[in-house]
Amino acid sequence: MKKMLLLTLVLLALGVSLASAQGTISLAYNECRIATSTGNDFQWGTQPCEDPANGFTSATMVAAFKNSVAMTNFALATSKLDILVGNGTTLPSFWDFSAGTCHEGGMSSKGSFGAPDNAPALPANCGQAFGASTIQNNSFGSISSPSTGRVHWEGDHGRNTPQATLAVPAATGGYCANIIALSWDDANFSGATCAGCNTPACIVLNQVDLFNSNGQLTVHMDTAASGIQNYVTFYGGAAGCPGAVPTRNATWGQVKALYR
């Protein structure tokens, strides 16, 4: 029995290492893959944050991945983000993206990018994994936890037709998995602002999953490469966020521990 348990634990450990070996992920503002030593914080262009001059602007984040081996029949990528807001005890209305709230749909994913159909340009240092345009681009909506000051958000980005082989990216920043926009909002233009538009937060890309055209998960990535960020900060970052202190280098374990 002990031998069987030991074997099971070994296999589980091997499974984790294999999953991590499938590739790495990164999160940055406006580009793919930046170093932990690089500033990666966002503040609205006009202060105070409630100023209407910030209207129609957004904090634009780029979730990226580097698959370590070629993938066959690539069809779709799912990006999963977790957000820690403030001291982790409350969730201001600006950070609640649920239906019927002040900032409903305040975090969303872009449509096509880097394509000829008037789509946004491919972000700096990124490779294109989705072809000329996309057929699937879905924000699943967020799962908010007001009592813990946390938000979980997921989004899909897919191809019109599957790619026979998604090669290991040539671009140093890897492939762009999704472009995520956190919009400034004045309560859906009603004239009132959503409270908390300058509340510090830590936004972490915890994983990117790649699926084939049969809907099967083929590549799972939940690790940032050494020296590369998989998180961004907002107004300096929340308490306990690895990016809250610029000189502090965070390990992946420290980042992931924020969301356990």
C-alpha positions in Angstrom: 0.0 0.0 0.0 2.8 2.4 0.9 4.6 1.6 -2.4 1.4 2.3 -4.3 1.0 5.6 -2.5 4.6 6.6 -3.1 4.2 5.7 -6.8 1.1 7.8 -7.1 2.8 10.8 -5.5 5.8 10.4 -7.9 3.4 10.3 -10.9 1.6 13.3 -9.7 4.8 15.2 -9.2 5.9 14.1 -12.7 2.6 15.3 -14.1 3.1 18.7 -12.6 6.6 19.0 -14.0 5.5 17.9 -17.5 2.7 20.5 -17.4 5.1 23.2 -16.4 7.5 22.1 -19.1 4.9 22.7 -21.8 5.7 26.4 -21.8 5.7 29.7 -19.9 3.4 32.7 -19.6 3.8 36.4 -19.1 1.6 39.5 -18.5 2.5 43.1 -19.3 0.9 46.4 -20.3 0.9 47.0 -24.1 3.5 44.4 -24.9 4.6 40.8 -24.6 7.0 39.5 -22.0 8.9 42.0 -19.9 11.5 41.5 -17.2 10.7 41.7 -13.5 13.2 44.6 -13.2 11.0 46.7 -15.6 8.3 49.0 -14.4 4.9 47.4 -15.1 2.4 49.7 -13.2 -0.6 51.6 -14.5 -2.3 54.9 -13.4 -4.9 56.9 -15.3 -3.5 59.7 -17.4 -5.4 62.4 -15.6 -5.7 62.7 -11.8 -7.9 62.4 -9.8 -8.9 59.2 -11.5 -12.6 60.3 -11.5 -11.7 63.1 -14.0 -13.9 62.7 -17.2 -10.8 63.3 -19.2 -10.0 59.7 -18.6 -13.2 58.7 -20.5 -12.8 56.1 -23.3 -9.3 55.1 -22.1 -8.3 51.7 -20.7 -5.4 49.9 -19.0 -4.4 47.4 -21.8 -2.8 44.1 -20.7 -1.2 41.5 -22.9 -1.3 37.9 -21.8 1.3 35.9 -23.7 2.7 32.4 -23.9 5.7 30.5 -25.2 4.9 26.8 -25.9 8.1 24.8 -25.6 7.0 22.2 -28.2 5.0 22.4 -31.4 1.2 21.8 -31.0 -0.9 20.2 -33.6 -4.5 21.2 -34.5 -4.3 24.5 -32.5 -7.7 26.2 -32.2 -8.1 28.3 -29.0 -6.3 29.8 -26.0 -7.9 30.5 -22.6 -6.3 33.0 -20.3 -7.1 33.0 -16.6 -6.4 36.1 -14.4 -6.8 36.6 -10.7 -6.9 40.1 -9.1 -6.1 41.1 -5.5 -7.6 44.5 -4.7 -6.4 46.7 -1.8 -5.9 45.0 1.5 -8.0 42.0 0.4 -11.0 42.6 2.6 -13.4 44.6 0.4 -14.1 45.0 -3.3 -14.8 48.6 -4.4 -17.5 49.0 -7.1 -14.9 49.8 -9.8 -13.5 46.3 -9.4 -16.9 44.5 -9.6 -17.6 43.7 -13.2 -20.7 41.6 -12.6 -24.0 42.3 -14.4 -26.0 45.2 -13.0 -23.1 46.7 -11.2 -21.5 50.2 -11.6 -18.6 48.8 -13.7 -20.5 46.0 -15.5 -18.2 44.5 -18.1 -15.3 46.7 -17.1 -12.8 44.1 -18.0 -13.1 42.6 -21.4 -11.0 41.0 -24.1 -10.2 42.5 -27.5 -11.4 41.1 -30.8 -9.0 40.4 -33.6 -5.5 41.8 -33.4 -2.6 42.1 -35.8 -5.0 41.5 -38.7 -5.8 43.4 -41.9 -9.5 44.0 -41.0 -9.0 47.2 -39.1 -8.1 45.3 -35.9 -5.7 46.7 -33.3 -2.0 46.2 -34.2 -0.2 43.2 -32.7 1.4 44.4 -29.5 5.1 45.0 -29.4 7.4 41.9 -29.2 4.5 39.5 -29.9 3.9 36.6 -32.3 0.6 36.0 -34.0 -1.0 32.6 -33.3 -4.5 33.3 -34.6 -4.2 34.1 -38.2 -6.0 36.9 -40.1 -9.0 37.2 -37.7 -10.7 35.3 -34.9 -14.0 33.5 -34.8 -14.1 33.2 -31.0 -13.3 36.0 -28.5 -15.2 35.6 -25.3 -14.9 37.2 -21.8 -16.5 34.6 -19.5 -17.2 37.4 -17.0 -15.7 37.6 -13.6 -16.2 35.8 -10.4 -16.1 38.4 -7.7 -15.5 37.9 -4.0 -16.3 41.2 -2.2 -15.4 39.8 1.3 -11.8 38.9 0.2 -11.2 41.7 -2.3 -10.5 39.2 -5.1 -11.7 38.7 -8.7 -11.2 35.8 -11.0 -11.5 36.5 -14.8 -11.2 34.2 -17.8 -11.2 34.9 -21.6 -11.0 32.8 -24.8 -9.3 33.7 -28.0 -9.7 31.3 -31.0 -9.0 30.8 -34.7 -11.4 30.8 -37.6 -9.8 27.6 -38.7 -7.5 25.3 -36.7 -3.8 25.6 -37.4 -2.2 22.3 -38.3 1.0 23.0 -36.4 1.6 25.9 -33.9 5.3 26.1 -33.9 7.5 27.2 -31.0 7.3 31.0 -31.2 10.1 32.8 -33.0 9.2 36.2 -31.4 11.1 36.9 -28.2 7.9 37.8 -26.5 6.1 34.6 -27.5 2.5 34.5 -28.8 -0.2 36.9 -27.8 -2.9 34.9 -26.1 -5.3 37.7 -25.4 -5.4 41.5 -25.1 -7.4 42.5 -22.0 -8.8 45.9 -21.4 -9.7 47.4 -18.0 -11.8 50.4 -18.9 -12.2 53.7 -17.1 -15.9 54.0 -16.4 -18.3 56.6 -15.1 -21.2 54.3 -14.2 -22.0 53.6 -17.8 -21.9 57.4 -18.6 -24.6 58.3 -16.1 -22.4 61.0 -14.7 -21.4 59.2 -11.5 -18.0 57.5 -11.0 -17.4 54.0 -9.8 -15.7 54.1 -6.4 -12.2 52.7 -6.3 -10.8 53.7 -9.7 -7.4 54.3 -7.9 -7.5 51.5 -5.4 -4.2 49.6 -5.7 -4.4 46.1 -7.2 -2.3 43.2 -8.3 -3.4 41.4 -11.5 -1.8 38.0 -12.0 -2.0 35.8 -15.1 -2.1 32.3 -13.4 -2.4 30.1 -16.5 -2.9 29.9 -20.3 -4.4 26.7 -21.7 -4.4 25.7 -25.4 -7.1 23.6 -26.9 -7.4 21.7 -30.2 -10.5 21.8 -32.5 -12.0 18.9 -30.6 -12.1 20.9 -27.5 -9.3 18.9 -25.8 -6.8 20.6 -23.6 -3.5 20.0 -25.2 -1.1 22.4 -23.6 -1.3 23.8 -20.0 1.1 26.6 -18.9 1.1 28.0 -15.4 4.7 29.1 -14.9 6.6 32.3 -15.6 10.1 32.0 -17.0 13.0 33.1 -14.8 13.2 36.9 -14.7 9.9 37.4 -16.5 6.7 38.8 -15.0 3.3 37.2 -15.1 1.7 40.0 -13.1 1.1 43.7 -13.4 0.3 46.3 -10.8 -2.4 49.0 -10.7 -1.6 52.2 -8.7 1.4 50.5 -7.1 -0.1 47.1 -6.4 -2.1 45.7 -3.5 -0.6 44.8 -0.2 1.4 41.6 -0.5 1.6 41.9 -4.3 5.1 40.9 -5.6 5.1 44.0 -7.8 4.2 46.5 -5.0 7.9 47.0 -4.3 9.8 47.5 -7.5 13.1 46.2 -6.2 11.5 42.9 -4.9 11.9 39.9 -7.2 9.0 37.4 -6.8 9.2 33.7 -7.4 6.3 32.0 -9.0 5.5 30.3 -5.7 5.1 33.8 -4.1 2.8 35.0 -6.8 0.6 31.9 -6.8 0.4 31.9 -3.0 -1.7 35.1 -3.2 -4.6 33.2 -4.6 -4.7 30.1 -2.4 
